[in-house]
């Protein structure tokens, strides 16, 4: 991975963007895409849409969602402790003791989610507690409610205070891999295609609020009305303890991007992606998706009169935790795959099964 691309990835991951508060991450996307598009705009929902060759007959949409799960300030009690509610699918068992950032009106306010010392938990109750958000609080060091309200308000976003760290063998870990790595891949694919003559209209969308019900994708798909919609997201890796391959399939970090198969995905488009992978000697992994899944690909499939949809995933360990882990090699291969698939598309392709 080139140094400038890695710097973009790190900046993207280190910039929190809880669902509904994606503006800072989207600014990085706009900056990175300079010189690679014919038009760039941000819609009323906050989706960033870059496009090229828009007069072509076949419209192709590449999507990664810029938002991540997080928390939101719900109540500030008299002593200045802050209670919160989850935004998206947050696991309450993982939040106690975590460092957080409250995104207040004057900037980021560091805090910690408090936890009762194990010494003070009755031995018979240890390990039996059921974590509940309403029993957890954020401590920002405020003297009282009046002091806390100087910097924090109800409705402020809260993110986990973790930054990208590189592990061994080109693995990286951070909160928000879901789905900032998808945004990284579609942005870098558009940059890779900068000097290519395209046969199709290309729309690259850093979408918002996927974690709250695919909202951004529904808006952009309706507005763009694509013939092809490819969502780039993260997928469950099964190469670590406690993961059952009989449930999630045999997917490993570092062994290449994952192509989803199932009734939501267009088989002709899948064959085209597989052909591009073979020509670039990119190994694909596969994951079954038998129903209506939770990615933007499913919003694309049912848009208007129907869209040829595909889901390409980056294998991800520890999803929806502050320690999500992916491979830099998988990101490179996903970028290569997306660029190759778009470059090989013809204006008169028929995706009828």
Buried (B, 14 or more C-beta within 10 A) or exposed (E): BEEEBBEBBBBBBBBBBBBBBBBEBBEBBBEBBEEBBEEBEBBEBBBBBBBBBBEBEBBBBBBBBBBBBBBBBBEBEEEBBBBBEBBBEBEBEBBBEBEBBBBBEEEBBEBBBEEEEEEEEEEEEEEEEEEEBEEBBBBBEBEEBEBBBEBBEEEBBBBBBBEBEEEEEBBBBBBBBBBBBBBBBBBBBBBBBEEEEBBBBBBBBBBBBBBBEBBBBBBBBEBBEBBBBBBBBBBBBBBEEEBEEEEBBEBBBBBBBBBBBBEBBBEEBBEBBBEBBEEBEBEBBBBEBEEEBEBBBBBBBBBEEEBBBBBBBBBBBBBBBBBBBBBBBBBBBBBBBBBBBBBBBEEEBEBEE
